[in-house]
Amino acid sequence: MVLKIGKIIGKTNYSASNLPPGPWKLPFIGNLHQLIGSRPHHGLRDLAKKYGPLMHLKLGEVSTVVASSAEFAKEMMKTHDLIFASMPPILAAKILSYGSTNIGFAPYGSPINLTEEIYSSTYCFTSRVAFGKKTKDHEKFIYVVKEAVKTLSGFGLADVFPSVSLLQLLSGLRPKLERLHKEADRIMENIIKEHQRDMVTTKSVEGEAEEDLVDALLKFHEHGSGLEFSLTTDNIKAVIFDMFSAGSETSATAVDWAITEMIKNPRVMKTAQNEVREVFNRKGQIDETCIREMKYLNLVIRETLRLHPPIPLLLPRECGEKCEIDGYEIPVKSKVIVNAWAIGRDPNYWNEPERFNPNWFLDSSIDYKGTNFEYIPFGAGRRICPGISYGLANV
């Protein structure tokens, strides 16, 4: 271990004149001390104000490049998207997501066309998207998901010092992750077995089996010989876990912030309430078919996502090959972070960026689909969030 630490110290302050600018790196810890006591996205924005929107840091032994402007986010997620399409190794993702076989952290590979298969199998996904019903371990599963999301946030010791495996045990992270994984696996195994039984015995009135997400994934698993890929039971569990960790948790966070901002801005609250009441009085109910009609509420959601993206630092990427951006070298295998929170509050793109104002998006073409890089709450490029519509419907 002493030898490993010595090697890390030796590599911490390497010099390369064409790296992006950044603060001086201390031996062993690099720049970790400059993020202590602050939320990572806040601390990184403060550093970017001093060193620029494309910045190089050393987080422990991990070379890290941070983009805090729309221009550099576009460089990484559009111009050089293929180079940055892979994800760096993260201990929590490896353990909780079955070797990073989920959607969010899966390694980049050849694209697969699933259009016909998904359309034929998922046409009946409505309100019962995931399990079709509430599971008996509902509360326990929600707890596991919340704890998992916490472990994926910030910069864990095991991830900034990946070569010192002993830290995984000393920090208590690996044992905790393995306990969470064991509990989540037990719950999801029961869910899958229950669905397998129901697929055999349960039929709707029309004689067709009623399907939810797990049913469709099980069909891929059982009848996937004619497809371009194989789907294992662990893959199914990883996708289910994605649905809750990336779908439910982030949606709940967005709702919390939307309510908070409307309480702080009574006029916005009143306008949104009046719109909902008007739609209710006209239709007699509010359901998913009314979403398009509540235009002001949609503006509120967009503005909430600008100020409070559910994942302030987008899922990290990894530089797959030698790349140059704005004259600076991006080291191969370096971790790349895009600060969506800082970009959404950048005065270069937003007038009075700290003020909550849904009217920013009135008659605006700016959207969250990854084409306007000053507004990327769901990311962009090949690794854009695939569940945008599902997440927004939840909110």
C-alpha atoms as one frame of an Amber mdcrd trajectory, in Angstrom:
protein
   0.000   0.000   0.000   2.881   2.389   0.842   4.394   1.772  -2.591   1.056
   2.464  -4.265   0.672   5.734  -2.365   4.201   6.686  -3.399   3.363   6.114
  -7.041   0.213   8.207  -6.704   2.160  11.091  -5.153   4.684  10.858  -7.939
   1.987  11.148 -10.586  -0.132  13.835  -8.917   1.786  16.904 -10.059   2.877
  15.865 -13.509   3.243  18.801 -15.829   1.792  19.119 -19.275   1.722  22.564
 -20.795  -1.232  21.810 -23.031  -3.611  20.568 -20.336  -6.605  22.801 -19.607
  -5.892  25.353 -16.862  -6.621  24.485 -13.263  -5.508  24.999  -9.676  -2.248
  23.609  -8.270  -2.474  19.948  -7.294  -1.350  18.861  -3.840   0.544  15.576
  -3.430  -1.696  12.510  -3.081  -5.061  14.319  -2.794  -4.711  16.579  -5.827
  -7.602  19.071  -5.698  -9.929  17.202  -3.349  -9.314  19.759  -0.591 -10.879
  22.474  -2.760 -14.210  20.650  -2.841 -14.458  19.942   0.893 -17.367  21.638
   2.633 -19.287  22.467  -0.534 -21.692  20.707  -2.797 -19.534  19.446  -5.667
 -21.416  21.387  -8.368 -21.144  24.610  -6.324 -17.441  24.116  -5.659 -16.690
  23.301  -9.289 -18.545  26.406 -10.483 -16.510  28.579  -8.106 -13.277  27.064
  -9.414 -14.441  27.551 -13.017 -14.971  31.266 -12.353 -11.265  31.503 -11.537
  -9.705  29.017 -13.959 -12.149  29.016 -16.844 -15.026  26.900 -18.212 -12.673
  24.106 -19.333 -10.639  23.079 -16.323  -8.278  20.267 -15.365  -8.304  18.841
 -11.831  -6.728  15.907 -10.090  -9.247  14.223  -7.801  -7.059  11.868  -5.837
  -5.261   9.923  -8.559  -7.944  10.480 -11.205  -7.258  13.027 -13.935 -10.501
  14.972 -14.365 -11.663  17.556 -16.900 -14.658  19.731 -16.041 -16.801  21.594
 -18.595 -18.854  24.482 -17.197 -20.060  26.238 -20.348 -22.411  25.413 -23.188
 -19.582  25.680 -25.738 -17.421  23.043 -24.077 -20.387  20.838 -23.218 -21.200
  20.845 -26.935 -17.598  19.917 -27.776 -17.798  16.878 -25.505 -21.359  15.744
 -26.155 -21.711  16.557 -29.850 -18.495  17.432 -31.722 -16.437  14.692 -30.020
 -19.356  12.673 -28.662 -18.001   9.313 -29.817 -14.680   9.859 -28.029 -16.498
  10.608 -24.765 -19.236   7.983 -25.109 -17.764   5.560 -22.563 -18.273   5.774
 -18.817 -15.464   5.622 -16.234 -15.381   2.757 -13.712 -17.387   3.611 -10.585
 -17.511   1.173  -7.682 -21.167   1.817  -6.797 -22.275   1.265 -10.398 -20.187
  -1.906 -10.662 -21.732  -3.480  -7.552 -25.305  -2.164  -7.671 -25.784  -2.371
 -11.447 -24.531  -5.916 -12.001 -21.134  -5.017 -13.380 -22.339  -1.717 -14.889
 -24.730  -3.495 -17.260 -27.496  -0.952 -16.736 -28.380   1.831 -19.172 -26.614
   4.686 -17.418 -23.176   3.135 -16.863 -22.966   0.447 -19.553 -19.782   0.668
 -21.645 -20.262   2.143 -25.083 -20.526  -0.366 -27.913 -22.127  -0.961 -31.281
 -25.665   0.473 -31.466 -28.576  -1.968 -31.623 -31.829  -1.261 -33.416 -34.643
  -2.221 -31.049 -37.382  -0.105 -32.603 -39.683  -2.882 -33.819 -39.160  -5.147
 -30.815 -39.712  -2.368 -28.285 -42.759  -1.011 -30.095 -44.447  -4.403 -30.256
 -43.684  -5.233 -26.636 -44.178  -1.916 -24.866 -47.273  -0.401 -26.485 -49.324
  -1.023 -23.343 -46.913   0.614 -20.876 -49.101   3.199 -19.189 -49.376   3.919
 -15.512 -48.141   0.416 -14.624 -44.800   0.991 -16.295 -42.465  -1.061 -14.185
 -44.088  -3.811 -12.112 -47.797  -3.511 -12.889 -48.548  -3.166  -9.193 -47.039
  -2.161  -5.892 -44.553  -4.722  -4.626 -44.768  -6.162  -1.129 -41.249  -4.848
  -0.471 -42.123  -1.372  -1.766 -40.839   0.634   1.226 -37.670  -1.433   1.527
 -36.912  -1.069  -2.166 -37.383   2.711  -2.036 -34.951   2.845   0.899 -32.361
   0.833  -1.034 -32.737   3.101  -4.079 -32.312   6.265  -1.995 -29.191   4.908
  -0.323 -27.798   3.840  -3.690 -28.321   7.316  -5.158 -26.441   8.810  -2.205
 -23.444   6.565  -2.843 -23.383   7.589  -6.513 -23.289  11.302  -5.613 -20.084
  13.194  -5.006 -16.571  11.784  -5.123 -16.067   8.604  -3.100 -12.589   7.631
  -1.885 -12.768   4.310  -3.702 -13.321   6.110  -7.018 -10.684   8.825  -6.641
  -8.085   6.295  -5.460  -9.071   3.226  -7.517  -5.638   1.581  -7.265  -5.772
   1.491  -3.438  -8.352  -1.277  -3.045  -7.942  -1.284   0.730  -9.759   2.071
   0.848 -12.928   0.334  -0.315 -12.938  -1.624   2.939 -11.543   1.064   5.256
 -14.153   3.584   4.104 -16.915   1.022   4.614 -18.217   1.702   1.109 -17.816
  -1.761  -0.412 -19.536  -3.599   2.493 -22.382  -1.077   2.398 -22.791  -1.401
  -1.376 -22.765  -5.186  -1.174 -25.476  -5.128   1.516 -27.615  -2.804  -0.617
 -27.028  -4.940  -3.693 -27.960  -8.137  -1.862 -31.231  -6.618  -0.634 -32.117
  -5.097  -4.005 -31.275  -8.352  -5.789 -33.547 -10.326  -3.449 -36.467  -7.969
  -4.091 -35.991  -7.906  -7.867 -35.542 -11.686  -8.031 -38.930 -12.085  -6.317
 -40.493  -9.591  -8.734 -39.131 -11.446 -11.773 -40.277 -14.847 -10.488 -43.737
 -13.467  -9.765 -43.974 -12.063 -13.290 -42.824 -15.350 -14.790 -45.639 -17.127
 -12.948 -48.177 -14.486 -13.970 -47.152 -14.644 -17.626 -48.219 -18.283 -17.641
 -51.438 -17.995 -15.653 -52.784 -14.458 -16.111 -54.644 -13.411 -19.227 -56.770
 -10.344 -19.874 -60.378 -10.496 -21.073 -59.197 -10.283 -24.687 -56.919 -13.249
 -24.134 -53.690 -11.237 -24.383 -51.342 -11.090 -21.434 -51.284  -7.630 -19.850
 -47.715  -6.367 -20.068 -45.527  -4.052 -18.053 -41.810  -3.338 -18.346 -40.672
  -6.520 -16.608 -42.914  -8.645 -18.855 -41.413  -7.086 -21.987 -37.852  -7.585
 -20.752 -38.617 -11.206 -19.892 -39.862 -11.712 -23.468 -36.520 -10.429 -24.756
 -34.787 -12.792 -22.326 -36.781 -15.866 -23.340 -37.195 -15.244 -27.077 -34.091
 -13.226 -27.878 -32.371 -15.722 -30.128 -33.435 -13.800 -33.238 -32.277 -10.441
 -31.874 -28.869  -8.781 -32.173 -28.137  -9.137 -28.461 -28.691 -11.404 -25.477
 -30.508 -10.202 -22.374 -29.626 -11.887 -19.096 -31.593 -11.885 -15.859 -28.969
  -9.566 -14.379 -29.504  -7.155 -17.290 -33.221  -7.096 -16.473 -32.498  -6.365
 -12.826 -30.089  -3.585 -13.800 -32.721  -1.922 -16.003 -35.344  -2.199 -13.252
 -32.918  -0.569 -10.838 -32.321   2.182 -13.417 -36.047   2.857 -13.631 -36.189
   3.633  -9.936 -32.812   5.234  -9.274 -32.761   7.377 -12.427 -36.523   7.715
 -12.931 -38.366   7.912  -9.637 -35.664   9.510  -7.478 -34.809  12.275  -9.954
 -38.487  12.982 -10.652 -39.162  13.323  -6.930 -36.236  15.748  -6.636 -37.608
  17.869  -9.489 -41.070  17.983  -7.892 -39.572  19.057  -4.554 -37.744  21.940
  -6.198 -40.766  22.975  -8.286 -42.944  23.197  -5.171 -40.204  25.071  -3.292
 -39.825  27.644  -6.069 -43.584  28.160  -6.394 -43.906  28.704  -2.634 -41.167
  31.344  -2.902 -42.946  32.888  -5.920 -46.687  33.148  -5.062 -47.613  34.701
  -8.431 -46.166  31.716 -10.256 -48.017  29.384  -7.888 -51.328  31.175  -8.452
 -50.973  31.150 -12.248 -50.159  27.425 -12.257 -53.057  26.638  -9.897 -55.512
  28.623 -12.019 -54.419  26.729 -15.134 -54.874  23.338 -13.458 -58.301  24.353
 -12.111 -59.382  25.586 -15.549 -58.435  22.269 -17.170 -60.132  20.328 -14.354
 -63.358  22.351 -14.603 -63.457  21.749 -18.346 -62.617  18.019 -18.296 -63.745
  16.924 -14.849 -60.419  15.241 -14.130 -56.655  15.626 -14.508 -54.670  12.786
 -16.081 -51.728  12.307 -18.422 -53.834  13.363 -21.426 -54.031  16.874 -19.959
 -50.267  17.439 -19.835 -50.073  19.173 -23.211 -52.887  21.556 -22.260 -51.168
  22.839 -19.116 -48.704  25.060 -20.944 -47.778  27.282 -18.002 -47.143  24.301
 -15.748 -44.781  22.996 -18.420 -42.940  26.332 -18.307 -42.635  25.944 -14.528
 -41.137  22.475 -14.981 -38.656  23.707 -17.593 -37.512  26.568 -15.380 -37.194
  24.225 -12.404 -34.940  21.940 -14.443 -32.809  24.933 -15.483 -32.124  26.056
 -11.920 -32.218  22.625 -10.297 -31.267  19.806 -12.695 -31.891  16.523 -10.812
 -28.313  15.428 -11.584 -26.319  18.693 -11.300 -23.110  17.025 -12.468 -24.117
  14.841 -15.407 -23.023  11.218 -15.269 -19.256  11.295 -15.825 -17.763  10.195
 -19.107 -14.325   8.925 -20.011 -12.022  10.143 -22.752 -11.552   7.118 -24.987
  -8.715   8.401 -27.173  -6.433  11.384 -27.629  -8.502  14.501 -28.085  -7.911
  18.238 -28.312 -10.492  20.852 -27.330  -9.857  24.579 -27.730  -6.141  23.865
 -28.107  -5.944  21.837 -24.889  -5.164  18.136 -24.623  -7.741  15.951 -22.887
  -5.782  13.017 -21.406  -6.825   9.527 -22.476  -8.801   7.716 -19.739  -9.428
  10.985 -17.901 -12.814  11.430 -16.289 -14.927  14.142 -17.914 -17.600  15.997
 -15.952 -20.177  18.436 -17.347 -21.598  20.828 -14.753 -25.191  21.195 -15.997
 -26.090  23.153 -12.853 -23.465  25.838 -13.568 -24.402  26.048 -17.254 -28.073
  26.609 -16.373 -27.052  29.593 -14.225 -24.484  31.096 -16.583 -25.149  34.842
 -17.136 -23.693  34.516 -20.640 -26.858  32.659 -21.653 -29.478  33.678 -19.100
 -30.581  37.149 -18.019 -30.810  37.288 -14.204 -29.909  33.585 -14.062 -30.528
  33.152 -10.316 -34.137  34.342 -10.579 -36.939  31.793 -11.011 -38.851  32.963
 -14.070 -40.876  30.437 -16.127 -41.434  33.105 -18.783 -37.847  32.537 -20.005
 -39.311  29.647 -21.997 -42.392  31.456 -23.284 -42.199  31.411 -27.108 -38.668
  30.018 -26.803 -37.253  27.271 -29.003 -34.896  26.118 -26.231 -35.660  22.509
 -25.369 -34.263  19.770 -23.136 -33.614  17.277 -25.938 -29.876  17.898 -26.060
 -29.688  20.353 -28.967 -29.455  23.547 -26.878 -26.319  23.180 -24.799 -27.106
  26.095 -22.510 -29.924  23.898 -21.180 -29.022  20.226 -20.694 -30.813  18.872
 -17.593 -30.971  15.434 -19.264 -27.563  15.517 -20.916 -26.971  15.253 -24.666
 -25.421  13.092 -27.353 -25.180   9.308 -27.321 -25.527   9.132 -23.521 -28.526
  11.454 -23.215 -31.083  10.224 -20.690 -33.277   7.693 -22.556 -36.183   8.205
 -20.157 -36.887  11.913 -20.732 -40.566  11.455 -21.612 -41.136   9.026 -18.740
 -39.447  11.343 -16.247 -41.348  14.430 -17.381 -44.661  12.564 -17.252 -43.844
  11.572 -13.667 -43.132  15.187 -12.732
